[in-house]
Amino acid sequence: MAEEPAPEALSFEAALKELEAIVTRLESGDETLEESIRLYERGSALRARCADRLDAAQARIEAIRTDAEGRAAGTKPFAAG
């Protein structure tokens, strides 16, 4: 089996696609116990990666400033931490 890239190296879309494939494999019930455990651990790391990316996106959206009429007037710098 080829080595899997670290979840942190994946884009949100790639991590989500892999997570969906893992869920499908686990739901099939065809995997051995050891492989199911490995898939679950990988899925957990991918889920955390997706959650982090969504949190960062939400923070960036919330950083958009508005003018007196509520229109977007620019953005504030956001540093993901």
Residue, then its C-alpha position, 0 to 999 in steps of 0.5 A: m500500500a502506498e504511503e498516505p499523505a499527512p492530513e495536514a498536507l491535503s486540501f479540504e476537498a481532498a481530505l473530505k473525498e478521502l474521508e467519504a471513501i473511508v466511511t463507505r469502506l467502514e460501512s461495507g463491513d468487508e474490512t478486517l478488524e485491524e484495517s477497520i481500526r486503521l481506517y477509523e484512525r485515519g478518518s478521525a485525523l481527516r475529520a479534524r483537518c476538515a474541521d480546522r479548515l472550516d473553522a479557519a474559513q469561518a473566521r475569515i468570513e467573520a473578519i470581513r468589515t462592513d460599512a454603515e449600510g452593512r455592505a462589505a468595506g474590506t477585510k481585516p487580516f486574519a492569522a489562523g492559529 
